[in-house]
Amino acid sequence: MSKHESSRRRTPIWIAIGAIFLIILLIIWLTFADLTGNTDVAAFLTPYIVQSPVI
């Protein structure tokens, strides 16, 4: 296996960093939502869906 083929199989470092960053943002978002008590997204969106239903 040549050097070019082995480097093609590795995940680029910027993709790994981006994935880790997104996971951290998700954890922060869910923690903030849990601390504020706003975790029921379905109940939050229901009044808007009832006012303008999608046919």
TORBAMAR-557586 format. One record per atom (N, C-alpha, C): residue number from 0; residue in three letters; atom name; x, y, z. Coordinates in steps of 0.02 Angstrom, whole numbers, plus 32768, in hexadecimal, padded with zeros to 4 digits. Layout:
<numars>
NUMAR   k   r  a east north   up
NUMAR NUM ALA CA    X     Y    Z
...
</numars>
This chain:
<numars>
NUMAR   k   r  a east north   up
NUMAR   0 MET  N 802B  7FC5 8000
NUMAR   0 MET CA 8000  8000 8000
NUMAR   0 MET  C 802D  803E 8000
NUMAR   1 SER  N 8021  806A 7FD3
NUMAR   1 SER CA 804A  80A6 7FCF
NUMAR   1 SER  C 8033  80DB 8001
NUMAR   2 LYS  N 805D  810E 8008
NUMAR   2 LYS CA 804D  8144 8038
NUMAR   2 LYS  C 800D  8168 8024
NUMAR   3 HIS  N 8002  8170 7FE3
NUMAR   3 HIS CA 7FC7  8194 7FCA
NUMAR   3 HIS  C 7F87  816E 7FDC
NUMAR   4 GLU  N 7F88  812C 7FD6
NUMAR   4 GLU CA 7F4D  8104 7FE5
NUMAR   4 GLU  C 7F3C  8105 802F
NUMAR   5 SER  N 7F6F  8103 805A
NUMAR   5 SER CA 7F62  8102 80A2
NUMAR   5 SER  C 7F47  8145 80BA
NUMAR   6 SER  N 7F5E  817C 809C
NUMAR   6 SER CA 7F45  81BD 80B1
NUMAR   6 SER  C 7EFD  81C9 809A
NUMAR   7 ARG  N 7EE8  81A6 8068
NUMAR   7 ARG CA 7EA4  81AD 804F
NUMAR   7 ARG  C 7E72  818D 807F
NUMAR   8 ARG  N 7E86  815A 80A3
NUMAR   8 ARG CA 7E59  8137 80D1
NUMAR   8 ARG  C 7E51  815A 8113
NUMAR   9 ARG  N 7E80  8184 8126
NUMAR   9 ARG CA 7E7B  81A8 8166
NUMAR   9 ARG  C 7E49  81E0 8161
NUMAR  10 THR  N 7E26  81EC 8198
NUMAR  10 THR CA 7DF6  8224 819A
NUMAR  10 THR  C 7E1E  8264 81A1
NUMAR  11 PRO  N 7E11  8295 8177
NUMAR  11 PRO CA 7E35  82D5 817E
NUMAR  11 PRO  C 7E2A  82F3 81C3
NUMAR  12 ILE  N 7E5E  8312 81DE
NUMAR  12 ILE CA 7E5C  832B 8222
NUMAR  12 ILE  C 7E26  8360 822B
NUMAR  13 TRP  N 7E18  8388 81F7
NUMAR  13 TRP CA 7DE6  83BD 81FF
NUMAR  13 TRP  C 7DA0  83A1 8204
NUMAR  14 ILE  N 7D94  8367 81E7
NUMAR  14 ILE CA 7D52  8347 81EE
NUMAR  14 ILE  C 7D49  832D 8235
NUMAR  15 ALA  N 7D7E  830F 8250
NUMAR  15 ALA CA 7D7B  82F7 8295
NUMAR  15 ALA  C 7D71  8330 82C6
NUMAR  16 ILE  N 7D95  8367 82BC
NUMAR  16 ILE CA 7D8F  83A2 82E8
NUMAR  16 ILE  C 7D48  83BF 82E2
NUMAR  17 GLY  N 7D2D  83C3 82A5
NUMAR  17 GLY CA 7CEA  83DC 829B
NUMAR  17 GLY  C 7CB5  83B1 82BD
NUMAR  18 ALA  N 7CBD  836F 82B9
NUMAR  18 ALA CA 7C8E  8342 82D9
NUMAR  18 ALA  C 7C90  8349 8325
NUMAR  19 ILE  N 7CCC  834E 8340
NUMAR  19 ILE CA 7CD3  8357 8389
NUMAR  19 ILE  C 7CB4  839A 839E
NUMAR  20 PHE  N 7CC0  83CE 8377
NUMAR  20 PHE CA 7CA3  8410 8386
NUMAR  20 PHE  C 7C57  840D 8386
NUMAR  21 LEU  N 7C3A  83EC 8354
NUMAR  21 LEU CA 7BF1  83E7 8351
NUMAR  21 LEU  C 7BD4  83BE 838B
NUMAR  22 ILE  N 7BF7  838B 83A0
NUMAR  22 ILE CA 7BE1  8363 83D9
NUMAR  22 ILE  C 7BE2  838D 8419
NUMAR  23 ILE  N 7C17  83B5 8421
NUMAR  23 ILE CA 7C1C  83E1 845B
NUMAR  23 ILE  C 7BE4  8414 845B
NUMAR  24 LEU  N 7BD5  8432 8420
NUMAR  24 LEU CA 7B9E  8461 841B
NUMAR  24 LEU  C 7B5B  8440 842C
NUMAR  25 LEU  N 7B51  8403 8416
NUMAR  25 LEU CA 7B13  83DF 8425
NUMAR  25 LEU  C 7B0C  83D4 8470
NUMAR  26 ILE  N 7B43  83C0 8490
NUMAR  26 ILE CA 7B41  83B4 84D8
NUMAR  26 ILE  C 7B31  83F5 84FE
NUMAR  27 ILE  N 7B51  842D 84E9
NUMAR  27 ILE CA 7B43  846D 8509
NUMAR  27 ILE  C 7AFB  8482 84FE
NUMAR  28 TRP  N 7AE1  8478 84C1
NUMAR  28 TRP CA 7A9D  848B 84B2
NUMAR  28 TRP  C 7A6B  8463 84DC
NUMAR  29 LEU  N 7A76  8421 84E0
NUMAR  29 LEU CA 7A48  83F7 8506
NUMAR  29 LEU  C 7A4D  8406 8551
NUMAR  30 THR  N 7A89  8416 856A
NUMAR  30 THR CA 7A90  8427 85B0
NUMAR  30 THR  C 7A6C  8468 85C0
NUMAR  31 PHE  N 7A74  849A 8595
NUMAR  31 PHE CA 7A52  84DA 859F
NUMAR  31 PHE  C 7A06  84D1 859D
NUMAR  32 ALA  N 79ED  84A9 856D
NUMAR  32 ALA CA 79A6  849C 8568
NUMAR  32 ALA  C 798C  8478 85A6
NUMAR  33 ASP  N 79B3  844A 85C0
NUMAR  33 ASP CA 799F  8426 85FC
NUMAR  33 ASP  C 799E  8453 8639
NUMAR  34 LEU  N 79CF  847F 863F
NUMAR  34 LEU CA 79D2  84AD 8678
NUMAR  34 LEU  C 7999  84E0 8677
NUMAR  35 THR  N 7984  84F4 863B
NUMAR  35 THR CA 794E  8524 8637
NUMAR  35 THR  C 7909  8502 8635
NUMAR  36 GLY  N 7907  84C1 8632
NUMAR  36 GLY CA 78C8  849C 8632
NUMAR  36 GLY  C 78A6  849B 85EF
NUMAR  37 ASN  N 78C8  84AD 85BB
NUMAR  37 ASN CA 78AA  84B0 8578
NUMAR  37 ASN  C 78C2  8474 854F
NUMAR  38 THR  N 78AC  8439 8563
NUMAR  38 THR CA 78C3  83FD 8540
NUMAR  38 THR  C 788E  83DD 8515
NUMAR  39 ASP  N 784F  83F3 851B
NUMAR  39 ASP CA 7819  83D5 84F4
NUMAR  39 ASP  C 780E  83FC 84B4
NUMAR  40 VAL  N 7832  83EA 8480
NUMAR  40 VAL CA 782E  840F 8441
NUMAR  40 VAL  C 77EA  8405 8421
NUMAR  41 ALA  N 77CE  83CA 8426
NUMAR  41 ALA CA 778D  83BD 8407
NUMAR  41 ALA  C 7756  83E9 8426
NUMAR  42 ALA  N 7758  83F2 8468
NUMAR  42 ALA CA 7726  841C 8488
NUMAR  42 ALA  C 7732  8465 8477
NUMAR  43 PHE  N 7770  8478 846B
NUMAR  43 PHE CA 7780  84BD 8459
NUMAR  43 PHE  C 7768  84CD 8413
NUMAR  44 LEU  N 776B  849D 83E5
NUMAR  44 LEU CA 7759  84AA 839F
NUMAR  44 LEU  C 770E  849F 8391
NUMAR  45 THR  N 76EB  847B 83BC
NUMAR  45 THR CA 76A5  846A 83AE
NUMAR  45 THR  C 7678  84A6 83A3
NUMAR  46 PRO  N 767C  84DC 83CA
NUMAR  46 PRO CA 7650  8516 83BC
NUMAR  46 PRO  C 765B  8534 8377
NUMAR  47 TYR  N 7699  8534 835F
NUMAR  47 TYR CA 76A7  854F 831D
NUMAR  47 TYR  C 768D  8522 82E5
NUMAR  48 ILE  N 768F  84E1 82F1
NUMAR  48 ILE CA 7677  84B2 82BE
NUMAR  48 ILE  C 762B  84B5 82BA
NUMAR  49 VAL  N 760A  84BD 82F3
NUMAR  49 VAL CA 75C1  84C0 82F5
NUMAR  49 VAL  C 75A8  8500 82D2
NUMAR  50 GLN  N 75CB  8537 82DA
NUMAR  50 GLN CA 75B7  8576 82BB
NUMAR  50 GLN  C 75BE  8574 826F
NUMAR  51 SER  N 75F1  8554 8257
NUMAR  51 SER CA 75FB  8551 820E
NUMAR  51 SER  C 760D  8509 81FB
NUMAR  52 PRO  N 75DA  84DE 81F6
NUMAR  52 PRO CA 75E7  8497 81E7
NUMAR  52 PRO  C 7600  848F 819F
NUMAR  53 VAL  N 762A  845D 8197
NUMAR  53 VAL CA 7645  844C 8156
NUMAR  53 VAL  C 7617  8418 8137
NUMAR  54 ILE  N 7600  8424 80FB
NUMAR  54 ILE CA 75D2  83F6 80DA
NUMAR  54 ILE  C 75F8  83C4 80B1
</numars>
